[in-house]
Amino acid sequence: MLRHEFRPGKLVAGFFLTLAGITYAGDAGDAWDTPWFAVIPMVVGGLCLAGVVGLLTRAIRNRRDSRRTNTPPEVDQTPQPPISH
C-alpha cells in the first residue's frame, strides 16, 4: 500500500526544475554554452505544465470519488428480533 498519494504535477515540476539545474551546471562546467535567458521559458513552461497536470489529476480524482459516494450504502433490511430485558 502506498504511504502517500501520488501527485504527478509535482513530478513534472521537479523534472523541469532538475532539467534547469542540469542546464546551468553544464554551462558552469563549460560542457556547453547556455544563454542566461534560456532557462526562464523552461522553468515557466514546466511550472505551467505541472499546474495543468495537477488540475487534471484533481478533476479525475474528484470525478472518481463522486461516483463512489453517489451509490447509497446497502442497508440490512432483515427484521431484528425484539430485545427482551
Secondary structure, DSSP 4 states (H G I P E B T S, - for coil): --SS---HHHHHHHHHHHHHHHHHHHHHTTSS---TTSHHHHHHHHHHHHHHHHHHHHHHHHHHHHHHHHSPPP---SPPPPP--
